[in-house]
Amino acid sequence: MKTKETLNSLNPYVPGKPVADVLKEYGLTSAVKLASNENPYGYSKQVKETIVNGLDHLEIYPDGGAVQLKAALAKFYNLAPEQFLVGSGLDEVIQIVSRALLNTGDSIIIASPSFPQYAHHAVIEGATVKKVPVIADSGLMDLEGMLAAIDDTTKIIWLCNPNNPTGTYIKQNKIEEFLARVPEDVLVISDEAYYDYVTAEEQPTSLPFLEKYPNLMIMRTFSKAYGLAGIRVGYAIIPKDLGRFLDIARLPFNCHSLAQKAAITALKDQDFVAFSQKENKIEREKWEAFLEDLGLHYYHTETNFIFFDTKQDDKTITQELLSKGFIIRGGLKPGWLRVTIGKKNDNLRIQDELKQILG
Ligand SMILES: *Cc1c(COP(=O)(O)O)cnc(C)c1O
């Protein structure tokens, strides 16, 4: 059979190994997954109640328009419900946007390294991907380089802010300067999946610029600080004139009814988000101090993961840590590892192990 030719250059996504597989494979009694930036503190107890109480009427299709969730989001952001697109995780929202906008001959601009799904979906749609390396010293996106890469084929510029896997963020005044220099017909997407973990005084959000720049889209998810990665719900704040086209590209019942209910409750329980942010910050600072002590180059992170240079083969170290029960991410940049900030004891244990391997 003949598949789309564009698929030949791609591979299926390989997720971090499930804990159960690692236990079995290496004969371990405990293992911890620090590979997918999941929330080690779980999720809101109120959400659990909502899910348990929401089990009735699964025979009915979900609300494809996500009316109640969009109303809750509109209230939360003080925006209009039509300004939201809801999906089965942000991954799906990225797919919908790529599907609706990109054709063969178009191109997108992304930072490198950045979140891989932007390029993945662009290639499936036949578009070309222009990668602009982050600034090596600081890990910051090279905004000048991204502007210089714009040409007549450019449809989307993806800003991951803070950026996965570098953990770094673009300051608000830089975002605005950037938006002012992008042509009006190029969509700028600010993926703010880690926004809730940011504690820097200057918030890296493009929210204040929505009104002034109709070519701006912002993405957020319930998978990270809200701890709901398993139920799959994320959303975009979209330019109003794109709504109709995104709805055409979207599956009719794309977001699970329980996911919609869970998200509405999660949005109300901001205490849980604040708790996750606070605990994460404490542990994140310890990680930076640990890497400082070891003399390893890391990027200052505002997220729930940290990216650092081991100066050794990242694949060997990833494998060695796996055999000790620590599932982390290598293979993103030669020598570098991305580790999710875990709970206190898990962080101490993996740091001990790293010290032995690298020391
Ligand atoms: C985790 C992540 C996503 C996807 O989140 P889901 O809502 O779970 O699909 C999107 N963008 C970035 C940068 C991420 O790290």
Ligand as a Chemical Component Dictionary entry (heavy atoms), coordinates in Angstrom:
data_LIG
# 
_chem_comp.id                   LIG 
_chem_comp.type                 NON-POLYMER 
_chem_comp.pdbx_formal_charge   0 
_chem_comp.three_letter_code    LIG 
# 
loop_
_chem_comp_atom.comp_id 
_chem_comp_atom.atom_id 
_chem_comp_atom.alt_atom_id 
_chem_comp_atom.type_symbol 
_chem_comp_atom.charge 
_chem_comp_atom.model_Cartn_x 
_chem_comp_atom.model_Cartn_y 
_chem_comp_atom.model_Cartn_z 
_chem_comp_atom.pdbx_ordinal 
LIG C1 C1 C 0 3.259  18.511 27.340 1  
LIG C2 C2 C 0 3.251  19.544 26.280 2  
LIG C3 C3 C 0 2.179  19.686 25.386 3  
LIG C4 C4 C 0 1.083  18.678 25.257 4  
LIG O1 O1 O 0 0.284  18.628 26.312 5  
LIG P1 P1 P 0 -1.057 17.752 26.315 6  
LIG O2 O2 O 0 -2.085 18.757 26.677 7  
LIG O3 O3 O 0 -0.851 16.708 27.349 8  
LIG O4 O4 O 0 -1.275 17.151 24.956 9  
LIG C5 C5 C 0 2.190  20.739 24.502 10 
LIG N1 N1 N 0 3.210  21.596 24.449 11 
LIG C6 C6 C 0 4.268  21.478 25.260 12 
LIG C7 C7 C 0 5.366  22.453 25.167 13 
LIG C8 C8 C 0 4.341  20.434 26.179 14 
LIG O5 O5 O 0 5.433  20.263 26.923 15 
# 
loop_
_chem_comp_bond.comp_id 
_chem_comp_bond.atom_id_1 
_chem_comp_bond.atom_id_2 
_chem_comp_bond.value_order 
_chem_comp_bond.pdbx_ordinal 
LIG C1 C2 SING 1  
LIG C2 C3 SING 2  
LIG C2 C8 DOUB 3  
LIG C3 C4 SING 4  
LIG C3 C5 DOUB 5  
LIG C4 O1 SING 6  
LIG O1 P1 SING 7  
LIG P1 O2 DOUB 8  
LIG P1 O3 SING 9  
LIG P1 O4 SING 10 
LIG C5 N1 SING 11 
LIG N1 C6 DOUB 12 
LIG C6 C7 SING 13 
LIG C6 C8 SING 14 
LIG C8 O5 SING 15 
# 
